[in-house]
Amino acid sequence: MDFKLEIACLLEKVTGVSQQEIINTIEIPPNKDMGDFAYPCFRLAKQFRKAPPLIAQELCQKIEKPYFIEEIKVQNAYINFFVKKSIYVKEVLQKVLTQNENYGNSNIGETKTIVIDYSSPNIAKPFHVGHLRSTVIGNALYHIFETLGYHCEGVNHLGDWGTQFGKLIVAYQKWGSREAVEQQGIQELMRIYVKFHDEAEKQPELEDEARAWFVKMQNGEQEALSLWKWFYDISIKEFNRVYDMLGVHFDAYTGESFYNDKMTAVVEELKEKNLLKQSEGAMIVDLENENMPPCLIIRKDGGTLYATRDITAALYRKKTYRFDKCIYLTALDQNLHFSQWFTVIKKMGYDWWKDLIHVPFGLVSLDSGKLSTRHGNVVLMEELLNQAISETQKIIEQKNPDLYNKEEVAKQVGIGAVIFNDLYNSRIKDVVFSWERMLNFDGETGPYVQYTHARACSILRRGECSLAENIDYSKLIDDASMEVIKLLEQFPQKIQEAADKLEPFIVTRHLINLSQAFNKFYHDNSILNSETPIKEARIALVIAVKMVLKKGLALLGIQSPEQM
């Protein structure tokens, strides 16, 4: 039974408001004294031409109380519904236990396609901690939308084209060697890239040399493309190592270079539609009427830019995937860039421009501050993940040195802590790493949720428990049990809300709340030593919590160890 839907049906009969609108308005009260569900009547004031509290009183008298409702009360402008506890418990737990790993799934996105553009590191630059946010937020959204029935296409739009490769070629020829690059890989590429910027401050003509080499790449000159491909292969090898650690995958690695032979047609289309203008030797799309700076399409040296490639990629993706939404995960400081080229798509006459969505996020930093690859003060992602694993191993050695498979558990918990920490707050907030807080088994952290899951597994293992056939759900109407069950019931709604708002933290926070409620239930109630009917009911609750925690962590891209 969907209690919110059933209550919406009752209210639809007496208000004339659509069922869906009522569902969107129904609230979960902040405390149990206000009921299990509440309907605010403020929006009805104009329709009924009465004060909201009076409307609530009149509607309450008209509602026919169904079998699953214990009581209906009015408090100010709210109609509060109290569900019969035994029915509520039975309906929620049976649904969770029956659907198992499919609990929370939906077909709302059936027949719809969402393209998610995430991670997108730059070739020949290290995969540093600054790339974490796009990678884990995008991965979580992919899982969330997939759970709701959408067909997802995860695209890693690699930064593998542009003037930076001209800089790298110049740097390699002046200060690098094949032997050093072969031995040290991306670290050597980073060293000479940083040196280029240091030297270019003293010799600005180096920038001209770099631009010239990039034009050679665009023109397909063999020497330039051969070096570029070499740098590409070295980088991909390192990136994949990090993605394997994070458990992240992509459906396509169509980076900027993929669109090199497709941009000419797009530039021609812009010309045909009289959108291109010449400005100081460059070609632009004027956005003055939209109160934005012009969108630069072709530089005066003939080179293309990020906007050229992004417009081309969007046109390609619409044709290839026929997407309903195309989501771009990048830092907040790229807002203007996306606003500009989204507007160009609109000016080109494509009504699907409104389906292009920029999902911005805040920065990630350590105590040393913001990260930059130009001057070398960078924290590598692989090093960060290895340090998280190492720190977790130390904690396990202190707390549970005899733990089976502790190296694998340390990996699951350490990497899970990094991911959870990133997804703990709204994506727009900056993320700062604190090992002490991030790896706290008692705080609002990934290890805390994982430990709660392991605790549920431990209870079931110690009691050699399985799900009983005829459970007396009336044994679970105490406050601690009810709080857990309410959070279990809300889980599907939280997944939908996370998708609607493009905010994985909604799932993250719900898992914290569920873990806290379950741990209170665990401390307040004897489980394995209870009388048989009570034990069977409580075991059913433990199994349901274990299922939902595992499902929720999987949505975030985090594993669920059974022992910690």
PEQUI-V707973 format. One record per backbone hydrogen bond with DSSP energy under -1.0 kcal/mol. CO is the residue of the C=O (numbers start at 0). NH is the residue of the N-H. If there is no record, write none. Layout:
# PEQUI-V707973
{{CO & NH} {CO & NH}}
This chain:
# PEQUI-V707973
{{1 & 5} {2 & 6} {3 & 7} {4 & 8} {5 & 9} {6 & 10} {7 & 11} {8 & 12} {10 & 14} {11 & 15} {17 & 21} {18 & 22} {19 & 23} {21 & 25} {26 & 37} {30 & 33} {31 & 34} {36 & 80} {37 & 26} {38 & 78} {40 & 43} {41 & 44} {43 & 47} {44 & 48} {50 & 54} {51 & 55} {52 & 56} {53 & 57} {54 & 58} {55 & 59} {56 & 60} {58 & 62} {65 & 68} {67 & 83} {70 & 81} {72 & 79} {74 & 77} {76 & 40} {77 & 74} {78 & 38} {79 & 72} {80 & 35} {80 & 36} {81 & 69} {81 & 70} {83 & 87} {84 & 88} {85 & 89} {86 & 90} {87 & 91} {88 & 92} {89 & 93} {90 & 94} {91 & 95} {92 & 96} {93 & 97} {94 & 98} {95 & 99} {98 & 101} {99 & 102} {101 & 104} {106 & 109} {108 & 111} {111 & 150} {112 & 323} {112 & 324} {113 & 152} {114 & 326} {115 & 154} {116 & 328} {117 & 119} {120 & 158} {121 & 124} {125 & 127} {126 & 380} {127 & 130} {128 & 131} {130 & 134} {131 & 135} {132 & 136} {133 & 137} {134 & 138} {135 & 139} {136 & 140} {137 & 141} {138 & 142} {139 & 143} {140 & 144} {141 & 145} {142 & 146} {143 & 147} {144 & 149} {145 & 148} {146 & 105} {147 & 108} {150 & 113} {152 & 115} {153 & 250} {153 & 251} {154 & 117} {155 & 157} {157 & 159} {157 & 255} {158 & 122} {161 & 164} {162 & 166} {163 & 167} {164 & 168} {165 & 169} {166 & 170} {167 & 171} {168 & 172} {169 & 173} {170 & 174} {171 & 175} {176 & 180} {177 & 181} {178 & 182} {179 & 183} {180 & 184} {183 & 186} {184 & 188} {185 & 189} {186 & 190} {187 & 191} {188 & 192} {189 & 193} {190 & 194} {191 & 195} {192 & 196} {193 & 197} {194 & 198} {195 & 199} {196 & 200} {198 & 202} {202 & 205} {203 & 206} {204 & 208} {205 & 209} {206 & 210} {207 & 211} {208 & 212} {209 & 213} {210 & 214} {211 & 215} {212 & 216} {213 & 217} {214 & 218} {215 & 220} {216 & 219} {220 & 224} {221 & 225} {222 & 226} {223 & 227} {224 & 228} {225 & 229} {226 & 230} {227 & 231} {228 & 232} {229 & 233} {230 & 234} {231 & 235} {232 & 236} {233 & 237} {234 & 238} {235 & 239} {236 & 240} {237 & 241} {238 & 242} {239 & 243} {240 & 244} {241 & 245} {242 & 246} {242 & 247} {251 & 155} {252 & 254} {254 & 257} {255 & 258} {256 & 259} {258 & 261} {262 & 266} {263 & 267} {264 & 268} {265 & 269} {266 & 270} {267 & 271} {268 & 272} {269 & 274} {270 & 273} {276 & 283} {278 & 281} {281 & 278} {282 & 296} {282 & 297} {283 & 276} {284 & 294} {286 & 289} {286 & 291} {287 & 290} {294 & 284} {297 & 282} {298 & 301} {302 & 298} {304 & 308} {305 & 309} {306 & 310} {307 & 311} {308 & 312} {309 & 313} {310 & 314} {311 & 315} {312 & 316} {313 & 317} {314 & 318} {315 & 319} {316 & 320} {317 & 321} {324 & 114} {325 & 356} {326 & 116} {327 & 358} {330 & 333} {331 & 334} {333 & 337} {334 & 338} {335 & 339} {336 & 340} {337 & 341} {338 & 342} {339 & 343} {340 & 344} {341 & 345} {342 & 346} {343 & 347} {344 & 349} {345 & 348} {349 & 352} {351 & 354} {352 & 355} {354 & 325} {356 & 327} {360 & 331} {362 & 430} {364 & 432} {365 & 368} {375 & 377} {378 & 128} {379 & 383} {380 & 384} {381 & 385} {382 & 386} {383 & 387} {384 & 388} {385 & 389} {386 & 390} {387 & 391} {388 & 392} {389 & 393} {390 & 394} {391 & 395} {392 & 396} {393 & 397} {394 & 398} {395 & 399} {399 & 402} {404 & 408} {405 & 409} {406 & 410} {407 & 411} {408 & 412} {409 & 413} {410 & 414} {411 & 415} {412 & 416} {413 & 417} {414 & 418} {415 & 419} {416 & 420} {417 & 421} {418 & 422} {425 & 428} {426 & 361} {430 & 364} {433 & 437} {434 & 438} {436 & 439} {442 & 444} {444 & 448} {445 & 449} {446 & 450} {447 & 451} {448 & 452} {449 & 453} {450 & 454} {451 & 455} {452 & 456} {453 & 457} {454 & 458} {455 & 459} {456 & 460} {457 & 461} {458 & 462} {459 & 464} {470 & 472} {471 & 474} {472 & 475} {477 & 481} {478 & 482} {479 & 483} {480 & 484} {481 & 485} {482 & 486} {483 & 487} {484 & 488} {485 & 489} {489 & 493} {490 & 494} {491 & 495} {492 & 496} {493 & 497} {494 & 498} {495 & 499} {496 & 500} {497 & 502} {502 & 505} {503 & 506} {503 & 507} {504 & 508} {505 & 509} {506 & 510} {507 & 511} {508 & 512} {509 & 513} {510 & 514} {511 & 515} {512 & 516} {513 & 517} {514 & 518} {515 & 519} {516 & 520} {517 & 521} {518 & 522} {519 & 523} {520 & 524} {526 & 529} {530 & 534} {531 & 535} {532 & 536} {533 & 537} {534 & 538} {535 & 539} {536 & 540} {537 & 541} {538 & 542} {539 & 543} {540 & 544} {541 & 545} {542 & 546} {543 & 547} {544 & 548} {545 & 549} {546 & 550} {547 & 551} {548 & 552} {549 & 553} {550 & 554} {551 & 555} {552 & 557} {553 & 556}}
